[in-house]
Amino acid sequence: MEYKGYNKEPLKIKLSTFIVFLIVLVVILGIILIIYINHQNNLSINNNTNIVETQTDNLTILNKDEVSSKIDLQPAYLVEFGDIYYYINSQGYIIFDVVDTNTVLPIIDGFTTNFSNSENIEILDDDDIKKLDAINSIIQTAKEQNIYNAITKIILKNNEYILFSESQKKYIYLGDATDIKTKITYAKNIMEKEKVSGSIYLNGDLKNGFKPYFSEDANAEDVTTDNTNIEKNANKFSSISMDIYIDSKGNASVTEIWNCFLNSGTECYHPYYNLEKSEVSNLSVNDDLTNYNSMKSWNTNWTFEEKSHRCGINKVDNGIELCWGISTYGYNTYTIKYDISNFVTKLEDAQMIYWQLIPSKFSNEIDEVDIKIKASQAFDNSISIWGYGDEGGLCSIENGKIHMKSNNKLKQNEYMTILVKLPQNTFDINNNINKSFNYYYEMSKQK
């Protein structure tokens, strides 16, 4: 049967044309998709590159708008750089947009970071960040002790933290950042007790016998990081303490602690004269940072540098001098240790301790001298003791120890001599002198 209008051959042609069209369309769409994907990848790479560059730029300098949500914008301190004061927060960032400029903040003097006056927020360098951490601890403790408002300035000098109180006209020498709670407690107690201007010294090793003390200054000088205006041309001895232990054989081990400010000279020395049968040995000296090298001999003509961090015994005509180099000008704490043989003498009718422990004609007056003598067995309260050279000074038996203390300042023409009469056989000694105790007693009154 034949159908009108139906042509088989043209149908084949149209079908094949449609299939070719579909294939071409798929290819075109594939090409378009590939181009689109590559374009997106390029955008991603470029964007990532920009992000890396932005992050690299922000490692050291952070724009104010970018970091305002990331750091504390509350200023904690004022820092002086050149002629400009900057606000910084407790993290170490400079804060420019300070709303409340009426708040009184402590000034920090002595950071080493080099800042430029820019509109970017910059952060302290690593060394100063470590110092700031210590300052934060100091300030937090001061707030807890209710003395924060008295702190006007924090000075960083030679690894030491110094606080200044304008209201009390006092400097507080903390030393390093150890034992902060203990030091601030001492500072508060001394500030409450002492109503005059001066300096509080807490810059020794509290765990090894250092005793905090206050030194009155008639005119409190300005302490700066370059050491100008600090008690010009005046060596000052704030305190000397001596702890003397006598063993069963009558030999002594001595520990001295000197707290002083020195800005002239090359050495310190402690002389002993008229030693007779006694010898001084095993000298050692250290300051807060360094153990000094002990020399077999000492040359007083050595330079400042040659004496630095060295100690030795200088022999003179009528005795010896225990010497050590000043080593660093400024405030120093020296610990001196040595032994004295035959510290106790056996007489015809008694045993005797008779020593000039602080000499006359000392190079400078000493604000305070404190001497304690103890033995392997406690001293009885009934023994007779005399102190000479310091009118009004203390000389007594306290808790089995002999205690001498200067009456206020020990002037250059004053000295401290101890005379003790002990029962025979108190110590097992061979240091014999064929004289009576009365001979030395009369001699002591003539000095």
Order of alpha helices (4+ residues) and beta strands (2+ residues): alpha-alpha-beta-beta-beta-beta-alpha-beta-beta-beta-alpha-beta-beta-beta-beta-beta-beta-beta-alpha-beta-beta-beta-beta-beta-beta-beta-beta-beta-beta-alpha
